[in-house]
């Protein structure tokens, strides 16, 4: 090995020891998700994140994966982020976590807005799942395309949803699991804030606080986030390198 060469040593189960300047500096692990089979996910645990060897690291990792690479990092992991950017990765999605109470609302709750509740096994719930599946496909296609079937996808979704219908079709839905607003979707983003506010009112009638995540590629979730006054200092970000 010379001063700039990076080597990956296979230690089994898609785990690799990383060598730089002839010394072992840690490991990289690859993993796959059948819901996003066209993407290779990885994690890294290195003792050195020198931008000098980052380009070669990125090239070698891409050659092994033969797919776009993705890693999730907290926005305050600045050393890793600088390293990955030097390795050819770009931030493609930011995810914000919010735990909020009624006092955090800046959106007025409509008093006459009707939302309906449905559960797994009911025709209305299936219509909501179909809407969410299409919406998730559309909003995540540029980050990590959805490759799961509708049936596979629906297995992972909470079994209760609130929804709104217009002219017979399900236009907006929010899936809930306890005090979590787990998934939002909308065929028409216009009016989504009023719908979401009505759902939030129902949730606050049951829980003192609610939790949700909002991806910046998801217009409905970001509308939900904008309804609250909260200090978002950090995010959980997806860094992607195209092969």
Secondary structure, 3 states (H helix, E strand, C coil): CCCCCEEEEEEECCEEEEEECCEEEEEEEEECCHHHCCEEEEEEEECCCCCCCHHHHHHHHHHHHCCEEEEEEECCCHHHHHHHHHCCCEEEEEEEEEEECHHHECCCCCCCCCCEEEECCCHHHHHHHHHHHHHHHHHHCCCCCCCCCHHHHHHCCCCEEEEEEECCEEEEEEEEECCEEEEEEECCCCCHHHHHHHHHHHHHCCCCCEEEEEECCCHHHHHHHHCECCCCCCCEEEEEECC
